[in-house]
Amino acid sequence: MAKSGQPVRDEEECRLLAVAKACLSEESAAANALSQPSHSLVYSEYKRLLEALKTLRLKSQQSRIALRGHKHKMREERQDAQFLK
């Protein structure tokens, strides 16, 4: 049960939130691997890590956009339901 003052989340929002958190974690790990490598990187390895980070950042951004879109849709549905009362 949600605590007082916390928004009620539906299944889809919980799923999207979990995906966004996972993407953020992967992005953080990739950025850390690039900025603090455990050994010297040759240029080709650096470029590979950089491309992986770009891909993860794009995926993370898309997951946050999907989450914001879902929240916006749910807010509109609640407002419509209140308006119809």
Secondary structure, DSSP 8 states (H G I E B T S, - for coil): ---TTS----HHHHHHHHHHHHHHHHHHHHHHHHHS-SS---HHHHHHHHHHHHHHHHHHHHHHHHHHHHHHHHHHHHHHHHHH-
